Amino acid sequence: MRRAKPSRVFQGVHARLVFPNKEDERAVLDLTRRFSAATRFAYQRLLEGKNREKLKRENGPLCTLFGLNTRYADGAIEKAQAPINSAEELGNNPRKAIFGGRKLFEQLKRKHLSGKALLALKREWKEKRQGLLYSRGDSTKKGNANLRLESENGALWLRINLGNGNHVQALVKTSHPQLNALRERVYASLSYNVTLQLKDGRFYAHFTWSEELPPPVHTKANGVLGIDINADPYHLALAVVSPDGNLTRYLTLSLEEVDRASNKGARELALWEIAHQVVSIAEGCGVAIATERLKYLRKSKRGDGSGRVFRRKQHRFAYQSLLEKIHSLARKRGVEVIEVNPRDTSTIGALKYAPQLHLSKDTAAAFVIGRRALGFEEKLPKGYKVSVSRSQNSVSWTEIYTLQSVSPTPQVSVRSYESASVTATYSGPLPGTLCYDTSCQQAAPGYYTAPAEQVIRTWTNTYTRSCPPGYTGSVTVTEQWRTVKYWTPSAGGLSSRGTLNFTSTTQDEKKSCRPRGGGRPGGGEAWSFPSRGDFNLGLGPPVGPLRFPPRESGRAECRPAPPPRPGPRPRSGRPRRRPSARGGRGGGPASRGPCPRPPP
């Protein structure tokens, strides 16, 4: 059996390059310009189907036209292949990629800026389009052949190959926490990739390498830390779940500091701090981390009726970035990461565990995520959904009722989804056809209209519903049903070489539903069908909720259950007199009056 490849983690160090003289910096600037042009050239050739091996040869077009060696040419091809793979994975057209950024390109097209703002925009566009240099690492070439790190007197220097046999050096200045790990790779001659990028007139280097992930130490055998990200209020809900599925502790972490960040760098720093806190909690409890498998959440835009405040909350919701940071940091520290299906986690938590454990809906959702990661199955509690299968006149259908009690007002909400249909194909002459023969076996070509809708029969269904727990009484409901025959398509054309068939559907529909004992004379409110596009669960159009307000005594209603009667009063002892509203001990009319205002 083929062994699976070990999981790997990517590390990186970001640093600034300082050149000892301007001539070396200008030489590197010319090299980045030629490398960026070679990347765009390779991108077009790859779209044309050219062979990669032929492009990076020493006598190939990349080396001869742009003055690069074969390793630089291979790096340009690798950078050109990346946007093509990304576009194919996302289902986009790779020919529409813009090197330098589409956003900057659209701003330059508008021509709405002038002066210093225009010069700054053009400089940023030029740096992103022409300020790239990349070299892939190689352990047989002391870590990297073209961009190699060298240590001199405790300082790191980057030796840059200009592609024509000459070299320049630049000082590496950084205080990155992974700097010692990078030094160890330099001393051991291990491979590392180097990317140079020009920004604001300065060169920055990004050193990256991959390592094998350590084996997980904190697994779900000890329990799970369920994480639920919420946009309003903007916070993380955490719940520690024991291996037997019980809640041991819970807490929340606010994300408002992320929203108040002044720039992108401060925002990323705040997200990393939150990720470190979450992973530290998991390590302290010795448990794994469970999150929802969130790939993409649709975001609203102006003009869709969502509202400005709601759109702002949606667009600030950095769920993907935070989850990636938590997953990456947890794997590096030996914490197992589990992703679960996010379906109905919030609903189950709000309906089942929030009232049972006195939790907020977000903490209850995190508890459901943790239990689902441990393999427990979650279902809605009984009484919230009832499914009944029925049949009548050789027609079967499914009824789904949702019964809720609303407190403190005693009212009952009954929601029903009902439909039944039988499909058949029409056989015989088409409606309104011009036949070629007396038996109408051949119809003339043309455009025909199906028969109109036909109501076959109507009937009434009456039943009694009991009140929910906590209420007494019952309600009688009368439903008006009808069987209707529809034809699809409603119209169609018949060619001289084909036939046209109309399909009929016989459907049982609930026309109205009226409870007896409503809040007004003549009964309660009627049920009516909404639009046909308002389908739910594939079982037919949802019917609006029934409301049963309390009625006067003696009629059908749902009344709160009477409280238990107190025990008999003991005979011995003098009963206490109820204090009056004015503070006295006596009763009478004065005790039932309003409290007087205190003297000024």
GIDA-V627740 format. One record per residue. N is the residue number from 0. RES is the residue in one letter. SS is DSSP state (H for helix, E for strand, L for the rest). BURIAL is b if it has 24 or more other C-alpha atoms within 12 Angstrom, else e. Layout:
n:res:ss:burial
N:RES:SS:BURIAL
N:RES:SS:BURIAL
This chain:
n:res:ss:burial
0:M:L:e
1:R:L:e
2:R:L:e
3:A:L:e
4:K:L:e
5:P:L:e
6:S:L:e
7:R:E:e
8:V:E:e
9:F:E:e
10:Q:E:b
11:G:E:b
12:V:E:b
13:H:E:b
14:A:E:b
15:R:E:b
16:L:E:b
17:V:E:b
18:F:E:b
19:P:L:e
20:N:L:e
21:K:H:e
22:E:H:e
23:D:H:b
24:E:H:b
25:R:H:e
26:A:H:b
27:V:H:b
28:L:H:b
29:D:H:b
30:L:H:b
31:T:H:b
32:R:H:b
33:R:H:b
34:F:H:b
35:S:H:b
36:A:H:b
37:A:H:b
38:T:H:b
39:R:H:b
40:F:H:b
41:A:H:b
42:Y:H:b
43:Q:H:b
44:R:H:b
45:L:H:b
46:L:H:b
47:E:L:e
48:G:L:e
49:K:L:e
50:N:L:e
51:R:H:b
52:E:H:e
53:K:H:e
54:L:H:b
55:K:L:b
56:R:L:e
57:E:L:e
58:N:L:e
59:G:L:b
60:P:H:b
61:L:H:b
62:C:H:b
63:T:H:e
64:L:H:e
65:F:H:b
66:G:L:b
67:L:L:b
68:N:L:b
69:T:H:b
70:R:H:b
71:Y:H:b
72:A:H:b
73:D:H:b
74:G:H:b
75:A:H:b
76:I:H:b
77:E:H:b
78:K:H:b
79:A:H:b
80:Q:H:b
81:A:H:e
82:P:H:b
83:I:H:b
84:N:H:e
85:S:H:e
86:A:H:e
87:E:H:e
88:E:H:e
89:L:H:e
90:G:L:e
91:N:L:e
92:N:L:e
93:P:H:b
94:R:H:e
95:K:H:e
96:A:L:b
97:I:L:e
98:F:L:b
99:G:L:b
100:G:L:e
101:R:H:e
102:K:H:e
103:L:H:b
104:F:H:e
105:E:H:e
106:Q:H:e
107:L:H:b
108:K:H:e
109:R:H:e
110:K:L:e
111:H:L:e
112:L:L:e
113:S:L:e
114:G:L:e
115:K:H:e
116:A:H:e
117:L:H:e
118:L:H:e
119:A:H:e
120:L:H:b
121:K:H:b
122:R:H:e
123:E:H:b
124:W:H:b
125:K:H:b
126:E:H:b
127:K:H:b
128:R:H:b
129:Q:H:b
130:G:L:b
131:L:E:b
132:L:E:b
133:Y:E:b
134:S:E:b
135:R:L:b
136:G:L:b
137:D:E:e
138:S:H:e
139:T:H:e
140:K:H:e
141:K:L:e
142:G:E:b
143:N:L:b
144:A:L:b
145:N:L:b
146:L:E:b
147:R:E:b
148:L:E:b
149:E:E:b
150:S:E:e
151:E:E:e
152:N:L:e
153:G:L:e
154:A:E:e
155:L:E:b
156:W:E:b
157:L:E:b
158:R:E:b
159:I:E:b
160:N:E:b
161:L:L:b
162:G:L:b
163:N:L:e
164:G:L:e
165:N:L:e
166:H:E:e
167:V:E:b
168:Q:E:b
169:A:E:b
170:L:E:b
171:V:E:b
172:K:E:e
173:T:L:e
174:S:L:e
175:H:L:e
176:P:L:e
177:Q:L:e
178:L:H:b
179:N:H:e
180:A:H:e
181:L:H:b
182:R:H:b
183:E:H:e
184:R:H:b
185:V:H:b
186:Y:H:e
187:A:L:e
188:S:L:e
189:L:L:b
190:S:L:b
191:Y:L:b
192:N:E:b
193:V:E:b
194:T:E:b
195:L:E:b
196:Q:E:b
197:L:E:b
198:K:E:e
199:D:L:e
200:G:L:e
201:R:E:e
202:F:E:b
203:Y:E:b
204:A:E:b
205:H:E:b
206:F:E:b
207:T:E:b
208:W:E:b
209:S:E:e
210:E:E:e
211:E:E:e
212:L:L:e
213:P:L:e
214:P:L:e
215:P:L:b
216:V:L:b
217:H:E:b
218:T:L:b
219:K:L:b
220:A:L:e
221:N:L:b
222:G:L:b
223:V:E:b
224:L:E:b
225:G:E:b
226:I:E:b
227:D:E:b
228:I:E:b
229:N:E:b
230:A:E:b
231:D:L:e
232:P:L:e
233:Y:E:b
234:H:E:b
235:L:E:b
236:A:E:b
237:L:E:b
238:A:E:b
239:V:E:b
240:V:E:b
241:S:L:b
242:P:L:b
243:D:L:e
244:G:L:b
245:N:L:b
246:L:E:b
247:T:E:e
248:R:E:b
249:Y:E:b
250:L:E:b
251:T:E:b
252:L:E:b
253:S:E:b
254:L:L:b
255:E:H:e
256:E:H:e
257:V:H:b
258:D:H:b
259:R:L:e
260:A:L:e
261:S:L:e
262:N:L:e
263:K:H:e
264:G:H:e
265:A:H:e
266:R:H:b
267:E:H:e
268:L:H:e
269:A:H:b
270:L:H:b
271:W:H:b
272:E:H:e
273:I:H:b
274:A:H:b
275:H:H:b
276:Q:H:b
277:V:H:b
278:V:H:b
279:S:H:b
280:I:H:b
281:A:H:b
282:E:H:b
283:G:H:e
284:C:H:b
285:G:L:b
286:V:L:b
287:A:E:b
288:I:E:b
289:A:E:b
290:T:E:b
291:E:E:b
292:R:L:b
293:L:L:e
294:K:L:e
295:Y:L:e
296:L:L:e
297:R:L:e
298:K:L:e
299:S:L:e
300:K:L:e
301:R:L:e
302:G:L:e
303:D:L:e
304:G:L:e
305:S:L:e
306:G:L:e
307:R:H:e
308:V:H:e
309:F:H:e
310:R:H:e
311:R:H:e
312:K:H:e
313:Q:H:b
314:H:H:e
315:R:L:b
316:F:L:b
317:A:L:b
318:Y:H:b
319:Q:H:e
320:S:H:b
321:L:H:b
322:L:H:b
323:E:H:b
324:K:H:b
325:I:H:b
326:H:H:b
327:S:H:b
328:L:H:b
329:A:H:b
330:R:H:b
331:K:H:b
332:R:L:b
333:G:L:b
334:V:E:b
335:E:L:b
336:V:E:b
337:I:E:b
338:E:E:b
339:V:E:b
340:N:L:e
341:P:L:b
342:R:L:e
343:D:L:e
344:T:H:b
345:S:H:b
346:T:H:b
347:I:H:b
348:G:H:b
349:A:H:b
350:L:H:b
351:K:H:b
352:Y:H:b
353:A:H:b
354:P:H:e
355:Q:H:e
356:L:H:e
357:H:L:e
358:L:L:b
359:S:L:b
360:K:H:b
361:D:H:b
362:T:H:b
363:A:H:b
364:A:H:b
365:A:H:b
366:F:H:b
367:V:H:b
368:I:H:b
369:G:H:b
370:R:H:b
371:R:H:b
372:A:H:b
373:L:L:b
374:G:L:e
375:F:L:e
376:E:L:e
377:E:L:b
378:K:L:e
379:L:L:e
380:P:L:e
381:K:L:e
382:G:L:e
383:Y:L:e
384:K:L:e
385:V:E:e
386:S:E:e
387:V:E:e
388:S:E:e
389:R:E:e
390:S:E:e
391:Q:E:e
392:N:L:e
393:S:L:e
394:V:E:e
395:S:E:e
396:W:E:b
397:T:E:b
398:E:E:b
399:I:E:b
400:Y:E:b
401:T:E:b
402:L:E:b
403:Q:E:b
404:S:E:b
405:V:E:e
406:S:L:e
407:P:L:e
408:T:L:e
409:P:L:b
410:Q:E:b
411:V:E:b
412:S:E:b
413:V:E:b
414:R:E:b
415:S:E:b
416:Y:E:b
417:E:L:b
418:S:L:b
419:A:E:b
420:S:E:b
421:V:E:e
422:T:E:e
423:A:E:e
424:T:E:e
425:Y:L:e
426:S:L:e
427:G:L:e
428:P:L:b
429:L:L:b
430:P:L:b
431:G:L:e
432:T:L:b
433:L:L:e
434:C:E:e
435:Y:L:e
436:D:L:e
437:T:L:e
438:S:L:e
439:C:L:e
440:Q:L:e
441:Q:L:e
442:A:E:b
443:A:L:b
444:P:L:e
445:G:E:e
446:Y:E:e
447:Y:E:b
448:T:E:e
449:A:L:b
450:P:L:e
451:A:L:e
452:E:L:e
453:Q:E:e
454:V:E:e
455:I:E:e
456:R:E:e
457:T:E:e
458:W:E:e
459:T:E:e
460:N:E:e
461:T:E:e
462:Y:E:e
463:T:E:e
464:R:E:b
465:S:E:b
466:C:L:b
467:P:L:b
468:P:L:e
469:G:L:e
470:Y:E:b
471:T:E:e
472:G:L:b
473:S:E:b
474:V:E:b
475:T:E:b
476:V:E:b
477:T:E:b
478:E:E:b
479:Q:E:b
480:W:E:b
481:R:E:b
482:T:E:b
483:V:E:b
484:K:E:b
485:Y:E:b
486:W:E:b
487:T:E:b
488:P:L:e
489:S:L:e
490:A:E:e
491:G:E:e
492:G:E:e
493:L:E:e
494:S:L:e
495:S:L:e
496:R:L:e
497:G:L:e
498:T:L:e
499:L:L:b
500:N:L:b
501:F:L:b
502:T:E:b
503:S:E:b
504:T:E:b
505:T:E:b
506:Q:E:b
507:D:E:b
508:E:E:b
509:K:E:b
510:K:E:b
511:S:E:b
512:C:E:b
513:R:E:b
514:P:E:b
515:R:L:b
516:G:L:b
517:G:L:b
518:G:L:e
519:R:L:e
520:P:L:e
521:G:L:e
522:G:L:b
523:G:L:b
524:E:L:b
525:A:E:b
526:W:L:b
527:S:L:b
528:F:E:b
529:P:L:e
530:S:L:e
531:R:L:e
532:G:L:e
533:D:L:e
534:F:E:e
535:N:L:e
536:L:L:e
537:G:L:e
538:L:L:b
539:G:L:b
540:P:E:b
541:P:E:b
542:V:E:b
543:G:L:b
544:P:L:b
545:L:E:b
546:R:E:b
547:F:L:b
548:P:L:b
549:P:L:b
550:R:L:b
551:E:L:e
552:S:L:e
553:G:L:e
554:R:L:e
555:A:L:b
556:E:L:b
557:C:L:b
558:R:E:b
559:P:E:b
560:A:L:e
561:P:L:e
562:P:L:e
563:P:L:e
564:R:L:e
565:P:L:e
566:G:L:e
567:P:L:e
568:R:L:e
569:P:L:e
570:R:L:e
571:S:L:e
572:G:L:e
573:R:L:e
574:P:L:e
575:R:L:e
576:R:L:e
577:R:L:e
578:P:L:e
579:S:L:e
580:A:L:e
581:R:L:e
582:G:L:e
583:G:L:e
584:R:L:e
585:G:L:e
586:G:L:e
587:G:L:e
588:P:H:e
589:A:H:e
590:S:H:e
591:R:H:e
592:G:L:e
593:P:L:e
594:C:L:e
595:P:L:e
596:R:L:e
597:P:L:e
598:P:L:e
599:P:L:e
